[in-house]
Amino acid sequence: MENLINEKEEKITLYSSSGGKVIISGEHSVVYGKPALAFSIDKQTKMDLLCYKFSSSSDFAEINLSDLDIKIIITKPEIIDIINNINKQNTFENKNDKHRTHILYVCSIFIKKILKDDISKKKEIINYINDHYFKIKISSEIPVGFGLGSSAAYNVCIINGISILINKLTGKEIFNKNDILHLSNEGEKIFHGTPSGIDVSCSLNGGIIIFENIDKQRNIDISDKNFFVEKIKYLLISTNIKRNGGEFIKKVSDFKKNNSKIFTETIDDIGKVTNDIINLISKKISDDNDCKKFFELIKLNQRLLKKIYVSNEEIDKIISLLENNGFVGKITGAGGGGFIISFVPNEKYESLIKLLDSNKISYMEIKISKEFARVNCNI
């Protein structure tokens, strides 16, 4: 197959990239109507796509997930079957192979959107599939299962790239930015059940986001004279525990059922903390007192998250180490493992690194990424 393809004329090259995310405040409470504050990080998922004019094989696409050492082959009959049965419930789900299920599901939501706008395109799409072959490589700098939005970046990278490609091939804006956002969140459902949309929003838009729901969100520009940009750095501290976000969202839901009054009060308090942080980092000029208030709010945020049982012994141990040495940190993401984010004054950053090194605790240095998801396509 490789030798045959190399002899064929290359039709399309495409490069797509999207970033991970960190939640500053509002994880879990965002599910219950409270705002969340998050930012895109400078760790990316990347997709390289090659498309060939190639009709001599039953294979339609080879997708290599290089970091996971997974190769997925999608055949032309599989895609044509999806087209012919687009209004029926899909039958391709395989719980033992979520990545393959995901690719087929993404294909189905693309096809459904195209045919919804123009059913007469059905034959044209089938002819295109029969005449072409795609080779795709996806790689990522974002650790999987640690609450940094790896699956959202994966979805945005694929769906943003393919959407722009389809727009270019048809000469029409079949997929606009809002379509890409919602389709990416649909793809997330294969991995996370009922995602809020905050992860794909960060990945697609970049920068710092105030998020209420997938249809109500906005980027905020922070002044260079605000402490959040001028006076602090951010460090992700690993618990070395992979976790299942859906599992911990369910855990919070169960806690709510059994402790309704405490839960409602705690979620309200997290909402207030989030709004207070938003107000602090929205100031054009801030002072040392604002910075101190921010650190106290981060400590309070962690205590509130612990109250709804998304912390654990390892998280508590690291948080205690930080606070006993004059630092602050909190869970970022669903909890139960993953990363803790520490916000630290510039002048104390090296001291935090030394503390973690001396205690053999691993960490990841990050920066806020203002870069939105990107696509470069050559047809």
Secondary structure by P-SEA (a helix, b strand, c coil): caaaaaaccccbbbbbbbbbbbbcccccccccbbbbbbbbcccbbbbbbbbcccccccccbbbbcccccbbbbbcaaaaaaaaaaccccccccccccaaaaaaaaaaaaaaaaaaaacccaaaaaaaaaaabbbbbbbbbccccccccaaaaaaaaaaaaaaaaaaaaaaccccccaaaaaaaaaaaaccccccccaaaaaaaacccccccccccbbbbbbbbccccccccbbbbbbbccbbbbaaaaaaaaaaaaaacaaaaaaaaaaaaaaaaaaaaaaacccccaaaaaaaaaaaaaaaaaaaaaccccaaaaaaaaaaaaacbbbbbcccccccbbbbbbcccaaaaaaaaaaaacbbbbbbccccccbbbbbcc
